[in-house]
Amino acid sequence: MENIGALAILLAFCFAVYAIIGSLVGKWARRPFLALSAQRAVYSVWALLTSAVGILLYSLIKGDFRMAYVWATSNHTMPTPYKVAAWWGGQEGSLLLWSWLLSTYAAVIVFQNRRRFRDMMPYVVSVLMFTQTFFLILNGFVASPFKMIAAGRGIVDIGDGQGLNPLLQYWTMVIHPPMLYLGYVGFIAPFAFAIASLATKQPGDEWIKTTRRWTLVTWMFQTTGVLLGMGWAYAVLGWGGYWGWDPVENASLLPWITATAFLHSVMMQEKKGMMKVWNMVLVSSTFFLCIFGTFLTRSGIVQSVHAFSEGPIGKYFVGFLAIGIAGTVYLILNRLEYLKSESQMESVLSRESSFMFNNLILLAGCFAVLWGTLFPVITEAIMGEKISVDKPFFNRVNIPIGMFLLLLTGVGPLIAWRRSSFESLKRAFLWPAVSGVFVSAALFALGIRSFYALMSFGLCAFVLVTVAIEFFKGAKAISGKSGRNLLVSMFELTHRNTRRYGGYLVHVGIVILFVGFTGAAFNKDTTVELPQGGSMTLGAYTLHVVGFEEGENANYSWGRPKIAVTKNGEELPMMMPEQRFYFASQTPTHDIALRRRLNEDLYINYAGPGANNSNVILQVYVNPLVSWVWIGYWVVLFGTIICLIPSKTKLVFPRTEVVGMASKHAGKPTQVGTNENES
């Protein structure tokens, strides 16, 4: 079986190389059948990698411990879902997941466009398969998941494996890595079409229209992956938080930031013919940051609980990044005359300027995170000593950036395209501004003194009122004409322009996320050692240790204190945080006890026995508003799905026409079937 898996990867590599050569030669020599055969080779790559994946999964589930990768990541006692998760729980398997997802994306792209974009598709296939070839080199020759454990001259079964890293034996890890990889890998779709557009000297923005949905779907996967990772860190690592500015966390955030900037600025290119070079840079940066994030987790240049062990593959990623970035920069510089803007920004008080500021602030945040992440690497290269920046650095830099982005989220819908008058802005900003000031003042009166917390809550109110007014105005207009109630009219309004109003819902989700993030300003925590019968108090909570239980199963042994909890004298359900010791890997982990509520979480981690074995060491946290982080994600997901639904009508405006909330439309739009390009 293992030989068949290794052979499948080798054959996939050969087909990928052929697809590159066949596509380019077929294009340049004008041999369409050769280009077509190259597209067929893409399907073959997918079929072969699917076979290799099937063999690896079968080996993991059945426990074929003759294979080194299976022995290192699985064992007989693990539940089946975690045996499946072992596919991406180690270096070699996760690289195979990357390759398989890339081949799946490539096959879908080729199938969808088999009769479209005949001029661009050979270059699209070449970019896809060039990246595929790189990962297949890693899969086949550097980090193969089908290596065997040898003893003397033979291959032996050594009984049982080490098992998956205990930190990864949690339900979100069955979902989190595939979602994150669907984001990482999926950004190659807009990148491939962008490069094809440059190669064919496309004067327009056809590649934008082609890849808009790809970008949005991929952004949704990336968002889901990041939030699931936050949930895993919160529930498993036991340190009481969900984001610690860890290098690998940062690596997943970087392409999300640039993709968010691209999704905003792409509207400028569609509507105004502006920012074409900027969009090329953004979509290319997003793809290369995905590769860079994959490199960070595997090279050993940064230390992280999320990273794989140090291996020899870092230099391969550096080579790929160098070649890819150099080629992309050359193409962009060589095609600048085809990327000229069709119009200019006319006023600072315009929606164009708000999009530009939004992009600049997002890129500033991206640079700050990248600089902080690489600072230890830079200092080691220059000074010979690693100097790490800590969580306060990232917070000091990124909290003001976040506040400005939150402000722009509310400002954007209130400003017209091209130019807005001070009078119209005064009318548009009145109620949102009053709401924000009122909320901040009310919270100050209630005793909140944190400047950033007051600012954040005020800006959240500002954005929510802005979005509510936009929905209300549109629904009221429909209700006045149709006689339907406001709720039905609001649904009709969203259906008529799903991209715009779905985007507003995404903004609402971002606001709710910020509410959850702001709660961190009021966190409380303590670490105590308590004897049996001892108690402690944190905030409104009193914890009393009333007993201790221990036991074991086939996978691990466990011990847990029984903690009686009261809040303001009211008795709450018993909480039992647990410490586990996994037999196969000889690794301890923590299973925290968590009481989730909308206002705050009570979070208890059993860190282990005290100096006297009858004592217990508890880490106790009271984390306000954390649940709003997870609620915000679901709203973001819902809004993104709305954006992906075709609109009921298509609004067609000339690119030079003024379209804005703070001014009247210059003319009556024409309704023409289903929507593809509405703003």
C-alpha positions in Angstrom: 0.0 0.0 0.0 2.7 2.5 1.0 4.5 1.9 -2.4 1.3 2.7 -4.2 0.9 5.9 -2.2 4.5 7.0 -3.0 4.0 6.1 -6.7 0.8 8.1 -6.8 2.7 11.2 -5.6 5.5 10.6 -8.1 3.1 10.2 -11.0 1.2 13.4 -9.8 4.5 15.2 -9.9 5.1 14.1 -13.5 1.6 15.1 -14.6 2.0 18.5 -12.9 5.2 19.2 -14.7 3.6 18.1 -18.0 0.6 20.5 -17.3 3.0 23.4 -17.0 4.9 22.5 -20.2 1.8 21.6 -22.2 -0.1 24.8 -21.2 2.7 27.1 -22.1 3.8 25.3 -25.3 0.2 24.9 -26.4 -0.3 28.7 -25.9 2.9 29.9 -27.5 2.8 27.4 -30.4 -0.9 27.9 -30.9 -1.6 24.2 -30.4 -5.0 24.2 -28.5 -5.1 20.4 -28.2 -1.8 20.4 -26.3 -3.2 23.1 -23.9 -6.4 20.9 -23.6 -4.3 17.9 -22.7 -2.6 19.9 -20.0 -5.9 20.7 -18.5 -6.7 17.0 -18.5 -3.4 16.4 -16.7 -4.8 18.7 -13.8 -7.6 16.2 -13.3 -5.1 13.4 -13.3 -3.1 15.1 -10.5 -6.2 15.4 -8.4 -7.1 11.7 -9.0 -3.6 10.5 -8.1 -3.4 12.7 -4.9 -6.8 11.5 -3.9 -5.6 8.0 -4.1 -2.5 8.8 -2.0 -4.7 10.5 0.6 -7.0 7.5 0.7 -4.1 5.2 1.4 -2.8 7.4 4.1 -6.2 7.7 5.8 -6.7 3.9 5.6 -3.3 3.4 7.2 -4.0 5.9 10.0 -7.4 4.4 10.8 -6.3 0.8 10.6 -3.0 1.4 12.5 -0.3 0.4 10.0 2.5 1.4 12.3 5.2 0.1 9.9 4.8 3.6 8.4 6.8 6.2 10.2 4.1 8.9 9.9 1.4 6.6 11.1 3.5 5.6 14.1 4.3 9.2 15.0 0.7 10.5 14.9 -1.7 7.7 15.6 -2.2 4.7 18.0 -4.8 2.1 18.7 -6.5 3.9 21.6 -7.3 7.2 19.8 -10.9 7.8 18.8 -11.5 7.5 15.0 -12.1 11.3 14.5 -8.6 12.0 15.9 -7.1 9.3 13.7 -8.5 11.2 10.7 -7.2 14.4 12.2 -3.7 12.8 12.4 -3.6 13.3 8.6 -2.8 17.0 9.2 -1.4 16.5 12.7 2.2 16.2 11.5 4.6 17.7 9.0 4.3 15.2 6.2 0.6 14.7 6.3 -0.2 18.4 6.5 1.9 19.0 3.4 -0.1 16.3 1.6 -3.3 18.0 2.7 -1.9 21.3 1.2 -1.2 19.4 -2.1 -4.5 17.6 -2.2 -6.5 20.8 -1.5 -4.5 22.6 -4.2 -5.2 19.9 -6.7 -8.9 20.0 -5.8 -9.1 23.8 -6.3 -7.1 23.5 -9.6 -9.5 20.8 -10.9 -12.6 22.9 -10.0 -11.1 26.0 -11.6 -10.2 24.2 -14.8 -13.7 22.6 -15.0 -15.5 25.8 -14.4 -13.6 27.7 -17.1 -13.2 24.9 -19.6 -15.1 27.0 -22.2 -14.1 30.4 -21.0 -11.0 32.6 -20.9 -9.2 30.6 -23.6 -6.5 33.3 -23.7 -5.8 33.3 -20.0 -6.4 29.7 -18.9 -3.0 28.3 -20.1 -1.3 30.8 -17.8 -3.8 30.0 -15.0 -3.0 26.3 -15.3 0.7 27.0 -15.3 0.6 29.1 -12.1 -1.6 26.4 -10.4 0.7 23.6 -11.5 3.9 25.4 -10.7 2.8 25.7 -7.1 1.5 22.1 -7.2 4.9 20.9 -8.4 6.7 22.7 -5.6 4.5 21.0 -3.0 4.8 17.6 -4.7 8.6 17.9 -4.6 8.2 18.2 -0.8 5.6 15.4 -0.7 7.7 13.0 -2.8 11.3 13.8 -2.1 11.7 15.8 1.1 8.9 14.9 3.6 7.1 11.9 2.3 4.2 10.5 4.5 4.9 7.0 3.2 8.4 6.4 4.6 8.7 3.1 6.4 10.3 2.2 9.8 13.2 -0.1 9.1 14.9 -2.6 11.4 18.0 -4.2 10.0 17.1 -5.3 6.4 13.4 -5.6 6.9 10.3 -3.4 7.6 8.7 -4.3 10.9 5.5 -3.6 12.8 6.5 -2.1 16.2 3.2 -2.7 17.9 1.6 0.7 18.7 2.3 4.3 17.8 3.1 7.4 19.7 -0.3 8.9 19.0 -1.4 12.4 18.0 -0.1 15.3 20.0 -2.5 15.5 23.0 -3.0 19.2 22.5 -4.5 18.4 19.1 -7.0 15.8 20.5 -9.8 18.3 20.7 -12.9 18.6 18.5 -12.0 21.9 16.9 -8.7 20.5 15.6 -10.7 18.1 13.4 -12.1 21.2 11.7 -9.7 24.1 12.3 -6.6 23.0 10.1 -8.7 22.0 7.0 -10.6 25.3 7.2 -7.4 27.3 7.6 -5.8 25.4 4.7 -8.9 25.9 2.5 -8.1 29.6 3.1 -4.4 29.4 2.6 -4.6 27.3 -0.5 -7.7 29.0 -2.0 -6.1 32.4 -2.4 -4.1 30.9 -5.3 -7.3 31.2 -7.5 -7.4 35.0 -7.6 -3.5 35.1 -7.8 -3.4 32.7 -10.8 -6.0 34.8 -12.7 -4.2 38.0 -11.8 -0.9 36.6 -13.1 -2.7 35.3 -16.3 -4.2 38.8 -16.8 -0.7 40.3 -16.6 0.8 37.7 -18.9 -1.9 38.3 -21.6 -1.8 42.1 -21.1 -5.5 42.4 -20.3 -6.5 46.0 -20.3 -9.6 45.5 -18.3 -10.6 43.9 -15.0 -12.0 40.6 -16.3 -9.9 38.7 -13.8 -11.6 40.6 -11.0 -15.0 39.6 -12.0 -13.9 36.0 -12.5 -12.3 35.6 -9.1 -14.6 37.8 -6.9 -16.5 34.8 -5.5 -13.4 32.7 -5.2 -11.8 35.4 -3.0 -14.9 35.8 -0.9 -15.3 32.1 -0.3 -11.6 31.7 0.5 -11.8 34.7 2.9 -14.7 33.0 4.6 -12.7 29.8 5.1 -9.7 31.8 6.4 -11.9 33.7 8.9 -13.4 30.4 10.0 -10.0 28.8 10.4 -8.7 31.8 12.5 -11.7 31.8 14.8 -11.6 28.0 15.3 -7.9 28.4 16.2 -8.8 31.0 18.8 -11.5 28.7 20.2 -9.0 25.9 20.4 -6.4 28.1 22.2 -9.0 29.3 24.6 -10.4 25.9 25.6 -7.2 23.8 25.4 -4.0 25.7 26.2 -5.2 26.7 29.7 -3.7 30.2 29.8 -7.1 32.0 29.9 -7.0 33.8 26.6 -7.7 33.2 22.9 -5.1 35.3 21.2 -1.5 35.7 22.4 0.2 37.2 19.3 2.0 33.9 18.8 4.1 33.8 15.6 1.9 31.1 14.0 -1.3 32.9 15.0 0.1 36.0 13.4 1.0 34.1 10.2 -2.7 33.1 9.8 -3.8 36.7 10.4 -1.5 38.3 7.8 -3.1 37.0 4.6 -6.5 37.6 6.2 -5.7 41.3 6.6 -4.4 41.8 3.0 -7.4 39.8 1.6 -9.8 42.0 3.5 -8.0 45.1 2.0 -8.4 43.5 -1.4 -12.1 42.8 -1.0 -12.6 46.5 -0.2 -10.4 48.0 -2.9 -11.6 45.7 -5.6 -14.8 47.7 -5.6 -12.8 50.8 -6.6 -11.5 49.0 -9.7 -15.0 47.6 -10.6 -16.8 50.9 -10.2 -14.2 53.6 -10.9 -11.4 51.8 -12.8 -9.0 52.8 -10.1 -6.3 51.1 -7.9 -5.4 48.4 -10.5 -1.8 48.2 -9.5 -2.8 48.3 -5.8 -5.1 45.3 -6.3 -2.4 43.3 -8.1 -0.1 44.0 -5.2 -2.7 43.0 -2.7 -3.8 39.8 -4.3 -0.1 38.8 -4.8 0.8 39.7 -1.3 -2.1 37.6 0.1 -0.9 34.5 -1.8 2.7 34.9 -0.8 1.8 35.6 2.8 -0.1 32.3 2.8 3.1 30.5 1.6 5.1 32.5 4.2 2.7 31.4 6.9 3.2 27.8 5.9 6.9 28.4 5.9 6.8 29.8 9.5 5.2 26.7 10.9 7.8 24.4 9.4 11.1 26.1 9.2 11.9 26.3 12.9 12.9 30.0 12.7 10.2 30.9 15.3 9.2 29.1 18.5 5.5 28.3 18.8 3.2 25.8 20.4 1.4 25.7 17.0 4.6 25.0 14.9 5.8 21.7 13.6 9.3 20.5 14.5 12.3 22.0 12.8 13.0 20.3 9.5 15.0 20.7 6.3 12.2 22.2 4.2 12.5 25.8 5.2 15.1 26.5 2.4 12.7 25.1 -0.2 10.0 27.6 0.9 12.6 30.4 0.7 13.5 29.4 -2.8 9.9 29.2 -3.9 9.1 32.6 -2.4 12.1 34.2 -4.0 11.2 32.9 -7.4 7.5 33.7 -7.1 8.0 37.2 -5.8 10.6 38.1 -8.3 8.5 36.9 -11.2 5.4 38.7 -9.9 7.3 42.0 -9.4 8.7 41.8 -12.9 5.3 41.2 -14.5 3.7 44.0 -12.6 6.4 46.5 -13.5 6.5 45.3 -17.1 2.7 45.7 -17.5 2.2 49.1 -15.7 0.9 50.7 -18.9 -2.0 48.2 -18.9 -2.8 49.0 -15.3 -3.4 52.7 -15.5 -6.3 54.1 -13.6 -9.3 55.3 -15.6 -10.2 58.1 -13.2 -8.7 60.1 -10.4 -9.7 60.8 -6.8 -11.6 64.1 -6.8 -12.0 64.8 -3.1 -10.8 63.7 0.4 -14.4 63.8 1.4 -15.4 60.9 -0.8 -16.0 57.1 -0.6 -12.9 56.6 -2.7 -10.8 58.2 -0.1 -12.4 56.2 2.7 -11.5 53.0 0.8 -8.0 54.2 0.3 -7.6 55.1 4.0 -9.1 51.7 4.9 -6.5 50.0 2.8 -3.6 52.0 4.2 -4.6 51.3 7.8 -5.1 47.6 7.1 -1.6 47.5 5.5 -0.1 49.4 8.4 -1.6 46.7 10.7 -0.2 44.0 8.5 3.2 45.5 8.6 3.1 45.9 12.4 2.2 42.3 12.9 4.8 41.1 10.3 7.5 43.3 11.9 6.8 42.1 15.4 6.7 38.4 14.2 10.0 38.6 12.4 11.8 40.9 14.9 13.5 38.0 16.7 14.7 36.6 13.4 16.0 40.0 12.3 17.8 40.7 15.6 19.4 37.2 15.5 20.7 37.8 12.0 22.1 41.2 12.9 23.2 40.9 16.5 23.4 37.1 17.0 20.8 37.2 19.7 17.0 36.6 19.5 15.1 39.5 21.0 11.3 38.9 21.1 8.6 41.5 21.3 5.8 40.7 23.6 2.1 40.9 23.7 2.0 44.5 25.0 3.9 45.7 21.9 1.3 44.2 19.6 -1.5 45.7 21.7 0.1 49.1 21.8 0.4 49.2 18.0 -2.7 47.4 16.9 -5.3 48.7 19.2 -5.2 52.3 17.8 -5.2 50.8 14.3 -8.2 48.7 15.2 -10.0 51.8 16.5 -9.4 53.7 13.2 -10.6 50.7 11.2 -13.7 50.6 13.3 -14.3 54.3 12.6 -13.9 53.8 8.8 -16.3 50.9 8.9 -19.0 53.4 10.0 -17.8 56.3 7.9 -17.7 54.5 4.5 -21.5 54.1 4.0 -22.1 57.7 4.9 -19.9 59.3 2.2 -20.9 59.6 -1.4 -18.7 58.6 -4.4 -16.6 61.4 -5.9 -17.4 64.2 -3.5 -19.6 64.9 -0.4 -20.5 68.3 0.9 -20.0 69.3 4.6 -23.7 69.8 4.9 -24.6 66.4 3.7 -22.0 64.8 5.9 -23.4 66.7 8.9 -26.8 65.3 8.3 -25.5 61.8 7.7 -23.2 61.7 10.8 -25.6 63.3 13.3 -27.4 60.3 14.8 -24.5 57.8 14.6 -22.2 60.3 16.3 -24.7 61.2 19.0 -25.2 57.5 19.7 -21.5 56.8 20.0 -20.9 59.8 22.3 -24.0 58.8 24.4 -22.8 55.2 24.9 -19.2 56.3 25.9 -20.6 58.9 28.3 -23.0 56.4 29.9 -20.3 53.9 30.4 -18.0 56.6 31.9 -20.8 57.5 34.3 -21.0 53.8 35.3 -17.4 53.8 36.3 -15.4 52.6 33.2 -12.2 54.6 32.9 -10.3 52.7 30.2 -9.8 55.1 27.3 -9.6 52.5 24.6 -12.6 50.6 26.0 -14.7 53.8 26.0 -13.6 54.6 22.5 -14.3 51.0 21.3 -17.8 50.8 22.7 -18.6 54.3 21.4 -17.3 53.4 17.9 -19.2 50.1 18.0 -22.4 52.1 18.7 -21.5 54.5 15.9 -21.2 51.7 13.3 -24.3 49.8 14.4 -26.4 52.9 14.2 -25.0 53.7 10.7 -25.9 50.2 9.5 -29.3 50.3 11.1 -30.1 53.6 9.4 -29.0 52.3 6.0 -31.3 49.3 6.4 -34.1 51.4 7.7 -33.9 54.0 4.9 -33.9 51.3 2.2 -36.7 49.2 3.8 -38.8 52.3 4.4 -38.6 53.2 0.7 -39.6 49.7 -0.4 -42.4 49.6 2.2 -43.8 52.9 1.1 -44.1 51.7 -2.5 -45.2 48.1 -1.9 -47.2 48.5 1.3 -45.4 45.6 3.0 -44.1 45.8 6.6 -40.6 46.9 7.4 -39.3 43.4 8.2 -40.4 42.0 4.8 -39.1 45.1 3.1 -35.7 44.7 4.8 -35.5 41.1 3.4 -36.5 42.4 0.0 -33.9 45.2 0.2 -31.1 42.6 1.1 -32.2 40.3 -1.8 -32.1 43.1 -4.3 -28.4 43.9 -3.4 -27.0 41.0 -1.5 -23.4 42.1 -1.9 -23.9 45.5 -0.4 -26.3 44.6 2.5 -24.5 41.3 3.1 -21.4 43.4 3.5 -23.2 45.6 6.1 -24.0 42.4 8.0 -20.3 41.4 7.9 -19.5 44.8 9.4 -22.1 44.2 12.1 -20.3 40.9 12.9 -17.0 42.7 13.0 -18.5 45.2 15.5 -19.7 42.3 17.7 -16.2 40.8 17.6 -14.8 44.2 18.8 -17.2 44.2 21.7 -15.8 40.8 22.7 -12.2 41.9 22.2 -12.9 45.0 24.3 -13.9 42.9 27.2 -10.3 41.9 27.6 -9.7 45.3 29.2 -11.6 44.1 32.3 -10.2 40.6 32.7 -9.3 39.4 36.2 -7.1 36.4 37.1 -5.3 34.8 39.9 -3.3 31.7 40.7 -3.7 30.0 44.0 -2.8 26.8 45.9 -5.6 25.5 47.9 -5.9 22.5 50.3 -8.9 20.2 50.4 -11.7 22.3 51.9 -9.9 25.6 51.0 -11.6 28.5 49.3 -10.7 31.7 47.4 -12.5 34.7 45.9 -12.1 36.5 42.6 -14.5 39.3 41.7 -18.1 38.1 42.5 -17.1 34.4 42.5 -16.1 32.2 45.5 -14.5 28.8 44.8 -14.4 26.1 47.4 -12.5 22.8 46.9 -14.8 20.0 48.1 -13.1 16.9 46.8 -10.8 15.2 44.2 -11.3 12.5 41.7 -8.9 10.5 39.6 -8.9 7.6 37.1 -7.7 6.4 33.8 -8.8 5.0 30.4 -6.9 3.3 27.6 -5.6 6.6 26.3 -4.7 8.7 29.4 -5.0 9.0 33.2 -6.7 12.0 34.8 -7.2 13.9 38.0 -9.7 16.6 38.8 -10.6 18.7 41.8 -14.3 19.2 42.5 -15.0 22.9 43.0 -18.2 24.4 44.4 -18.8 27.8 43.0 -21.0 30.7 44.2 -21.6 34.1 42.7 -22.7 36.8 45.0 -23.9 34.1 47.4 -25.9 32.2 44.7 -24.8 28.6 44.3 -23.8 27.6 40.8 -23.2 24.1 39.2 -20.0 22.2 40.3 -16.9 22.8 38.1 -14.2 20.2 37.6 -11.1 21.2 35.7 -9.0 18.2 34.7 -5.3 17.4 34.2 -4.6 14.5 31.9 -1.5 12.4 31.3 -1.3 10.6 27.9 0.4 7.2 28.1 1.7 7.0 24.5 3.4 10.4 24.3 4.1 10.8 28.1 2.6 14.2 27.8 0.4 16.1 30.4 -2.5 18.4 29.2 -5.3 20.3 30.8 -9.0 20.2 30.2 -10.3 23.5 31.6 -13.6 24.0 33.3 -15.6 26.9 31.7 -18.8 28.6 32.6 -19.9 30.6 29.5 -22.3 33.5 29.8 -23.0 36.6 27.6 -21.6 39.0 30.2 -18.5 37.0 31.3 -16.8 33.6 31.4 -15.6 31.9 34.6 -12.5 29.9 33.5 -10.7 27.5 35.8 -7.5 25.6 35.0 -6.2 22.8 37.2 -2.4 23.3 36.9 -1.5 20.3 39.0 -0.9 19.2 42.6 0.8 21.7 45.0 3.9 21.2 47.2 1.7 19.1 49.4 0.2 16.5 47.1 -3.2 16.9 48.7 -3.2 20.6 47.6 -4.3 21.8 44.2 -3.0 24.7 42.1 -5.8 26.6 40.3 -5.5 29.3 37.7 -8.8 31.2 37.8 -9.9 33.8 35.2 -13.0 36.0 34.9 -13.1 37.1 31.3 -15.9 39.5 30.4 -17.7 39.5 27.0 -15.7 36.6 25.4 -18.9 35.0 24.2 -19.5 38.0 21.9 -16.3 37.0 20.0 -17.9 33.7 19.0 -21.3 35.4 18.3 -19.6 37.9 16.1 -18.0 35.2 14.0 -21.5 33.6 13.3 -22.8 37.0 12.2 -19.7 37.5 9.9 -20.3 34.0 8.4 -24.0 34.8 7.8 -23.2 38.1 6.1 -20.6 36.5 3.9 -23.0 33.8 2.8 -25.5 36.6 2.0 -22.9 38.2 -0.1 -22.4 35.0 -2.1 -26.1 34.7 -3.0 -26.9 36.3 -6.4 -29.0 39.5 -6.1 -32.5 39.7 -7.4 -31.7 42.7 -9.5 -28.6 44.2 -11.1 -28.0 47.9 -10.7 -26.0 49.3 -13.6 -24.3 52.7 -13.1 -21.7 54.4 -15.3 -18.3 54.4 -13.6 -18.3 58.2 -13.3 -21.8 58.4 -11.7 -22.1 59.5 -8.1 -23.5 56.8 -5.9 -23.7 57.4 -2.2 -25.8 57.4 0.9 -25.2 61.1 1.7 -26.4 62.3 -1.7 -29.1 61.5 -4.2 -28.4 59.1 -7.2 -27.6 61.0 -10.3 -30.0 58.9 -12.3 -32.4 56.0 -12.1 -30.6 52.7 -12.3 -31.6 50.0 -14.8 -32.7 46.6 -13.5 -31.4 43.8 -15.6 -31.8 40.3 -14.2 -29.5 38.7 -11.6 -26.7 40.7 -10.0 -23.0 40.2 -10.6 -21.4 43.6 -10.2 -23.4 45.7 -7.9 -21.6 47.8 -5.4 
